[in-house]
Amino acid sequence: MDFELTEEHKMIKDTIRDFAEKEIAKIADKNDEEERFPKETIKKLAELGFLGMEIPEEYGGAGTDSISYVIAVEELSRVCPAHGVIVSVNNSLVCYGLNKFGTEEQKKKFLTPLARGEKLGAFSLTEPHTGSDASNLLTSAKRERDEYVINGKKVWVTNGTEAEYILVFAVTDKEKKHKGVTCFIADCSLPGLIKSPPEKKLGIRSAHSCEITFENYRIPAENRLGEEGDGFKIAMSILDAGRIGIAAQALGISQAALEHSIRFAKERVAFGVPIIQHQAVVFYIADMQTRIQAARFLTYYAAWKKQKGERFTKEASMAKLFASETAMWATTKAVQIHGSMGYSREHPIQRFFRDAKVTEIYEGTSEIQRLVIARHTLKEYEKILG
């Protein structure tokens, strides 16, 4: 097993790190404070090919592998987790789904401009009453000749305020429950799609999330992704890919917590010496590094299985669970190391602390990840133990 990054991976890592430190670092805190969507830097990332990384070049993508994508999201999130999730949503939740399930016509019409970054995409599954229960949707889609009429409400749609295309999941046959869910490619320029102002969030505040209301929203039947009733299966497949992106985001947050902590501990003097010389502090540093490395191996392994075309559901959930809980733990310890400065909005560590929490929630809570992991593990051990 080769643990070395390829020369291409190293080049991507250097490119995205340099961009993040030169272009994003100087605006991250202000964007967070003002809850400002970073249009300018997202446009530049699109020009560099980071909005459709794993998509074939024939559809406007960069044609890179899954490891490259993980590296990019981690490096962005190391400086600004909001940039990390904006890029992750467009890559994992939108482009991946269109590339895997779309027709040739849909790929040319929708995927190509999304992969090029000429358009921005969003993913809308969650509803006000459902949370993680994606099989219990109320948003409906009724077929009328060559159109569908969609009615309902979606919440926590990341990128929603800026998106031109949104993957939306609606019920076409209520009697079939989750097998009656269908996926559609919603064009935000059509009437009947209403966006709310951005939600007021604890963290990743410059990555806007909003409510989307559909009021007799008419969509051409050709905008259906997959067949009627395929929606739940499509959503679960897309979320597998998305969880690798969130694991990478969490990795970047954890890495930022470690680096800020080491830098601060070398400068802060207490009891006559820099606090990096106190055993309590270096134990935190050691534990951070160990957990981050374990999370990185889990995330890279899930990405490796994905790029090989193997089933990666369990591996994606394991990576997302461990990396997100590591991010929350590492940023909590980082605030503790920084003391009162860690609690001050003058220092960026509090931003990473706030940003970390959502990685344990979106694209499946930690509890959902444990259910997924347990289900797959028990199936595996049934074969082994009988």
C-alpha positions as CSV (number, residue, x, y, z in Angstrom):
1,M,0.0,0.0,0.0
2,D,1.4,3.4,-1.1
3,F,1.0,6.2,1.4
4,E,2.8,8.8,-0.7
5,L,1.0,11.5,-2.6
6,T,1.7,11.6,-6.4
7,E,3.4,14.6,-8.0
8,E,0.0,15.7,-9.3
9,H,-1.5,15.5,-5.8
10,K,1.4,17.5,-4.4
11,M,1.0,20.1,-7.1
12,I,-2.8,20.5,-6.4
13,K,-2.0,20.7,-2.7
14,D,0.6,23.5,-3.2
15,T,-1.7,25.3,-5.7
16,I,-4.8,25.4,-3.5
17,R,-2.8,26.1,-0.3
18,D,-1.1,29.1,-1.9
19,F,-4.4,30.4,-3.2
20,A,-6.1,30.0,0.2
21,E,-3.4,31.7,2.1
22,K,-3.0,34.6,-0.4
23,E,-6.6,35.2,-1.6
24,I,-8.9,33.8,1.1
25,A,-7.1,34.2,4.5
26,K,-7.3,38.0,4.2
27,I,-11.1,38.0,3.8
28,A,-12.3,35.0,5.8
29,D,-12.9,36.8,9.1
30,K,-14.6,39.8,7.6
31,N,-16.8,37.6,5.4
32,D,-17.8,35.6,8.5
33,E,-18.5,38.7,10.5
34,E,-20.6,40.3,7.7
35,E,-22.1,36.9,6.5
36,R,-21.0,37.8,3.0
37,F,-20.9,35.1,0.3
38,P,-17.4,35.1,-1.3
39,K,-18.4,35.5,-4.9
40,E,-15.1,36.8,-6.1
41,T,-12.9,34.0,-4.7
42,I,-15.4,31.3,-5.7
43,K,-15.2,32.6,-9.3
44,K,-11.4,32.4,-9.1
45,L,-11.6,28.8,-7.8
46,A,-13.8,28.0,-10.8
47,E,-11.3,29.4,-13.2
48,L,-8.6,27.2,-11.6
49,G,-10.9,24.1,-12.1
50,F,-11.9,23.4,-8.5
51,L,-15.7,23.5,-9.0
52,G,-15.9,20.2,-11.0
53,M,-12.7,18.4,-10.1
54,E,-13.7,14.8,-10.7
55,I,-15.9,15.5,-13.7
56,P,-14.4,14.4,-17.1
57,E,-13.0,17.2,-19.2
58,E,-15.6,16.6,-21.9
59,Y,-18.2,17.9,-19.5
60,G,-16.2,20.9,-18.3
61,G,-14.5,19.3,-15.4
62,A,-10.8,19.0,-14.4
63,G,-10.8,15.2,-14.6
64,T,-8.9,14.7,-11.4
65,D,-9.3,11.9,-8.9
66,S,-11.1,11.7,-5.6
67,I,-7.9,12.1,-3.5
68,S,-7.2,15.4,-5.3
69,Y,-10.7,16.5,-4.4
70,V,-10.2,15.7,-0.7
71,I,-6.9,17.5,-0.7
72,A,-8.5,20.7,-2.2
73,V,-11.4,20.7,0.3
74,E,-9.1,20.2,3.2
75,E,-6.7,23.0,2.2
76,L,-9.6,25.4,1.6
77,S,-11.1,24.5,5.0
78,R,-7.8,24.9,6.7
79,V,-8.2,28.6,6.0
80,C,-11.9,29.1,5.6
81,P,-14.4,26.2,6.1
82,A,-17.1,28.2,4.4
83,H,-15.2,28.1,1.1
84,G,-14.6,24.4,1.7
85,V,-18.3,23.6,1.9
86,I,-19.3,25.8,-1.0
87,V,-16.8,23.8,-3.2
88,S,-17.8,20.5,-1.6
89,V,-21.6,21.0,-2.4
90,N,-21.0,21.9,-6.0
91,N,-18.6,19.0,-6.5
92,S,-20.0,16.2,-4.4
93,L,-23.7,16.9,-4.1
94,V,-24.5,18.3,-7.5
95,C,-21.8,17.5,-10.1
96,Y,-21.3,14.0,-8.8
97,G,-25.0,13.3,-8.9
98,L,-25.5,14.6,-12.4
99,N,-22.4,12.8,-13.7
100,K,-23.6,9.5,-12.2
101,F,-27.3,9.6,-12.9
102,G,-27.8,12.2,-15.7
103,T,-28.6,11.6,-19.3
104,E,-26.2,12.8,-22.0
105,E,-28.4,15.8,-22.7
106,Q,-28.6,16.7,-19.0
107,K,-24.8,16.5,-18.7
108,K,-24.3,18.9,-21.6
109,K,-27.0,21.3,-20.5
110,F,-26.5,21.3,-16.7
111,L,-23.4,19.5,-15.7
112,T,-21.0,21.3,-18.0
113,P,-21.7,24.9,-16.8
114,L,-21.7,23.6,-13.2
115,A,-18.3,21.8,-13.6
116,R,-16.8,24.9,-15.2
117,G,-18.1,27.1,-12.4
118,E,-20.1,29.2,-14.8
119,K,-23.2,28.2,-12.7
120,L,-23.4,27.2,-9.0
121,G,-25.4,24.3,-7.8
122,A,-27.2,23.3,-4.6
123,F,-28.9,20.1,-3.1
124,S,-32.3,20.2,-1.4
125,L,-33.4,17.1,0.5
126,T,-34.2,18.3,4.0
127,E,-37.6,19.6,5.0
128,P,-38.8,21.4,8.1
129,H,-40.3,18.3,9.7
130,T,-38.0,15.6,8.5
131,G,-34.4,16.3,9.6
132,S,-32.5,13.1,8.9
133,D,-35.7,11.2,7.9
134,A,-35.2,11.6,4.2
135,S,-37.9,8.9,3.5
136,N,-40.7,11.0,4.9
137,L,-40.9,14.0,2.5
138,L,-43.9,16.2,2.0
139,T,-42.8,18.1,-1.1
140,S,-44.8,16.8,-4.0
141,A,-44.3,16.6,-7.8
142,K,-47.4,15.9,-9.9
143,R,-47.0,14.9,-13.6
144,E,-49.1,17.0,-16.0
145,R,-48.4,16.0,-19.6
146,D,-44.7,17.0,-20.3
147,E,-44.2,18.8,-17.0
148,Y,-44.1,18.2,-13.3
149,V,-45.7,20.7,-10.8
150,I,-43.8,20.9,-7.6
151,N,-45.1,22.2,-4.3
152,G,-43.4,22.2,-0.9
153,K,-40.6,23.6,1.2
154,K,-37.0,22.7,1.6
155,V,-34.7,24.0,4.4
156,W,-30.9,24.4,5.0
157,V,-30.1,24.5,1.3
158,T,-26.4,25.3,1.3
159,N,-25.5,27.5,-1.7
160,G,-29.2,28.0,-2.2
161,T,-29.2,31.8,-2.3
162,E,-26.6,31.9,-5.1
163,A,-27.5,28.7,-6.9
164,E,-28.8,28.6,-10.5
165,Y,-29.5,24.9,-10.4
166,I,-30.8,22.8,-7.5
167,L,-31.3,19.1,-7.2
168,V,-34.7,18.8,-5.5
169,F,-36.3,15.6,-4.1
170,A,-40.1,15.3,-4.2
171,V,-42.8,12.7,-3.8
172,T,-44.4,11.5,-7.0
173,D,-46.2,8.5,-5.4
174,K,-47.1,8.9,-1.7
175,E,-48.3,5.3,-1.4
176,K,-44.8,3.9,-2.2
177,K,-43.1,5.9,0.6
178,H,-39.4,6.2,0.0
179,K,-39.7,4.3,-3.3
180,G,-42.1,7.1,-4.4
181,V,-39.4,9.8,-4.2
182,T,-38.1,11.3,-7.4
183,C,-35.2,13.7,-8.1
184,F,-35.4,16.8,-10.3
185,I,-33.0,19.4,-11.7
186,A,-34.6,22.7,-10.7
187,D,-33.8,25.8,-12.8
188,C,-33.9,28.8,-10.4
189,S,-34.8,31.2,-13.2
190,L,-38.3,29.6,-13.6
191,P,-41.3,31.1,-11.8
192,G,-42.6,29.4,-8.6
193,L,-39.2,28.9,-6.9
194,I,-38.9,31.3,-4.0
195,K,-35.7,31.7,-2.0
196,S,-35.6,33.0,1.6
197,P,-32.9,35.3,2.9
198,P,-29.8,33.4,4.3
199,E,-30.3,31.7,7.6
200,K,-28.6,33.2,10.7
201,K,-26.2,30.5,11.6
202,L,-23.6,29.8,14.3
203,G,-20.8,29.0,11.9
204,I,-19.8,28.8,8.2
205,R,-21.7,32.1,8.0
206,S,-20.4,33.2,4.6
207,A,-21.6,29.9,3.0
208,H,-25.3,30.8,2.8
209,S,-28.1,28.3,3.6
210,C,-31.7,29.2,3.0
211,E,-35.3,27.9,2.7
212,I,-36.6,27.2,-0.8
213,T,-40.4,27.2,-1.3
214,F,-42.0,25.7,-4.4
215,E,-45.4,27.2,-5.3
216,N,-46.9,25.5,-8.4
217,Y,-43.3,25.4,-9.8
218,R,-43.5,23.9,-13.2
219,I,-40.5,22.0,-14.5
220,P,-40.0,20.2,-17.8
221,A,-40.2,16.4,-17.5
222,E,-36.8,16.2,-19.2
223,N,-35.4,17.8,-16.0
224,R,-36.2,14.6,-14.0
225,L,-33.0,12.9,-12.9
226,G,-33.3,9.2,-13.2
227,E,-36.7,7.4,-13.3
228,E,-39.7,8.1,-11.1
229,G,-39.1,6.4,-7.7
230,D,-35.3,6.5,-8.0
231,G,-34.9,9.7,-5.9
232,F,-34.2,8.1,-2.5
233,K,-31.6,5.8,-4.0
234,I,-30.0,8.8,-5.8
235,A,-30.0,10.9,-2.7
236,M,-28.3,8.2,-0.6
237,S,-25.7,7.6,-3.3
238,I,-25.0,11.4,-3.6
239,L,-24.7,11.7,0.2
240,D,-22.1,8.9,0.3
241,A,-19.9,11.1,-1.9
242,G,-20.9,14.3,0.1
243,R,-19.7,12.8,3.3
244,I,-16.2,12.4,2.0
245,G,-16.3,16.1,1.3
246,I,-17.5,16.9,4.8
247,A,-14.8,14.7,6.3
248,A,-12.2,16.7,4.3
249,Q,-13.7,19.9,5.5
250,A,-13.5,18.7,9.1
251,L,-9.9,17.7,8.5
252,G,-9.0,21.2,7.4
253,I,-10.7,22.6,10.5
254,S,-8.7,20.2,12.7
255,Q,-5.4,21.0,11.0
256,A,-6.1,24.8,11.5
257,A,-6.8,24.2,15.2
258,L,-3.5,22.3,15.5
259,E,-1.4,24.9,13.7
260,H,-2.9,27.9,15.5
261,S,-2.4,26.1,18.8
262,I,1.3,25.4,18.2
263,R,2.0,28.9,17.0
264,F,0.2,30.5,20.0
265,A,1.8,28.1,22.5
266,K,5.3,29.0,21.4
267,E,4.6,32.7,21.9
268,R,2.4,32.7,25.1
269,V,4.4,32.8,28.3
270,A,3.1,31.5,31.6
271,F,5.0,30.8,34.8
272,G,8.2,32.0,33.2
273,V,8.2,29.8,30.1
274,P,6.3,29.5,26.8
275,I,3.3,27.3,27.4
276,I,4.4,24.8,24.8
277,Q,6.8,23.6,27.5
278,H,4.0,22.7,29.8
279,Q,3.1,19.0,29.7
280,A,-0.7,19.6,29.7
281,V,-0.4,21.6,26.5
282,V,1.9,19.2,24.6
283,F,-0.4,16.3,25.5
284,Y,-3.2,18.2,23.8
285,I,-0.9,18.7,20.8
286,A,0.0,15.1,20.7
287,D,-3.6,14.0,20.8
288,M,-4.6,16.5,18.1
289,Q,-2.0,15.2,15.8
290,T,-2.9,11.5,16.4
291,R,-6.6,12.1,15.9
292,I,-6.0,14.2,12.8
293,Q,-3.8,11.6,11.2
294,A,-6.3,8.8,11.9
295,A,-9.1,10.9,10.4
296,R,-7.0,11.7,7.4
297,F,-6.3,8.0,6.7
298,L,-10.0,7.2,7.0
299,T,-10.9,10.0,4.6
300,Y,-8.3,9.1,2.1
301,Y,-9.2,5.5,2.2
302,A,-12.9,6.3,1.5
303,A,-11.8,8.5,-1.4
304,W,-9.5,5.8,-2.7
305,K,-12.4,3.3,-2.7
306,K,-14.6,5.8,-4.4
307,Q,-12.1,6.5,-7.2
308,K,-11.7,2.7,-7.7
309,G,-15.4,2.4,-8.3
310,E,-16.0,0.2,-5.3
311,R,-18.8,0.6,-2.7
312,F,-17.8,3.1,-0.1
313,T,-20.9,3.8,2.0
314,K,-19.5,2.5,5.2
315,E,-16.0,4.0,4.7
316,A,-17.5,7.5,3.9
317,S,-19.6,7.3,7.1
318,M,-16.6,6.3,9.2
319,A,-14.5,9.1,7.7
320,K,-17.3,11.7,8.2
321,L,-18.0,10.5,11.8
322,F,-14.4,10.4,13.0
323,A,-13.2,13.5,11.2
324,S,-16.2,15.7,12.3
325,E,-15.9,14.6,15.9
326,T,-12.1,15.2,15.7
327,A,-12.8,18.7,14.4
328,M,-15.1,19.5,17.3
329,W,-12.7,18.0,19.9
330,A,-9.6,19.7,18.4
331,T,-11.1,23.1,18.2
332,T,-12.4,22.8,21.7
333,K,-8.9,22.1,22.9
334,A,-7.5,24.8,20.8
335,V,-9.8,27.4,22.4
336,Q,-8.6,26.0,25.8
337,I,-5.0,26.4,24.8
338,H,-5.6,30.0,23.7
339,G,-7.4,30.8,27.0
340,S,-9.3,34.1,26.9
341,M,-7.8,34.9,23.5
342,G,-9.5,31.8,22.2
343,Y,-12.8,33.2,23.3
344,S,-12.2,36.5,21.6
345,R,-13.6,37.3,18.2
346,E,-10.3,39.0,17.5
347,H,-8.7,35.6,17.0
348,P,-9.7,33.2,14.2
349,I,-9.7,30.1,16.4
350,Q,-13.2,30.9,17.6
351,R,-14.4,30.9,14.0
352,F,-13.0,27.4,13.5
353,F,-14.6,26.3,16.8
354,R,-18.0,27.6,15.5
355,D,-17.5,26.1,12.1
356,A,-16.6,22.7,13.4
357,K,-20.0,21.9,15.0
358,V,-22.0,21.7,11.8
359,T,-19.7,19.0,10.4
360,E,-21.3,16.7,13.1
361,I,-24.8,17.6,11.8
362,Y,-25.1,18.1,8.0
363,E,-25.2,15.4,5.4
364,G,-26.2,13.0,8.2
365,T,-25.6,13.6,11.9
366,S,-23.1,11.6,13.9
367,E,-25.9,9.4,15.1
368,I,-27.0,8.6,11.5
369,Q,-23.4,7.7,10.6
370,R,-23.2,5.3,13.5
371,L,-26.4,3.6,12.3
372,V,-25.0,3.3,8.8
373,I,-21.7,1.9,10.0
374,A,-23.4,-0.5,12.4
375,R,-25.7,-1.8,9.7
376,H,-22.9,-2.5,7.3
377,T,-20.6,-4.0,10.0
378,L,-23.3,-6.4,11.2
379,K,-23.9,-7.6,7.6
380,E,-20.2,-8.2,7.2
381,Y,-19.9,-10.2,10.4
382,E,-22.9,-12.3,9.6
383,K,-20.9,-13.7,6.7
384,I,-17.8,-14.2,8.9
385,L,-19.4,-15.5,12.1
386,G,-22.5,-17.0,10.6
